[in-house]
Amino acid sequence: MDALIAPKTYRVFAHRPGFMIRRLHQIHLALFAVAPGVVGVTPVQYSILTVALAQPVLDQAPLANEVGVDHTTMADVLARLERRGLVCRGPVAGDARLRLVHATVAGRRLLSRMDRHAPTAVSPDSKPPTPHIVRMGWSVRQ
């Protein structure tokens, strides 16, 4: 339970799905940030790399739909991933408006390293890695 939320208040909030979903998302972000193998990559960037590797013939718009982000966010995140050399975007012959997204060798290596560590980061047997995550409500996961 969050140290800033009184137990009585928490019992009320714990029955509200929206509150629990938000807390679960916060815990997910905290776990992702401290997971082994994660090097300056956000969950959205990880998702984009995963889909770009699995479906290398996707344009930015369908990729945004697959990942669940809006098109503006997708363009911004792809620009950052491209500057880091993790993805490349290329035009489609016959349609200059489309740009296919591909994971680069560096992007594939990073994804592979992260994927090796993913099972341990979300294992039901894993322990809270930091007191901060305990304060964020690790008990919600159990």
Order of alpha helices (4+ residues) and beta strands (2+ residues): alpha-alpha-alpha-alpha-alpha-beta-beta-alpha-alpha
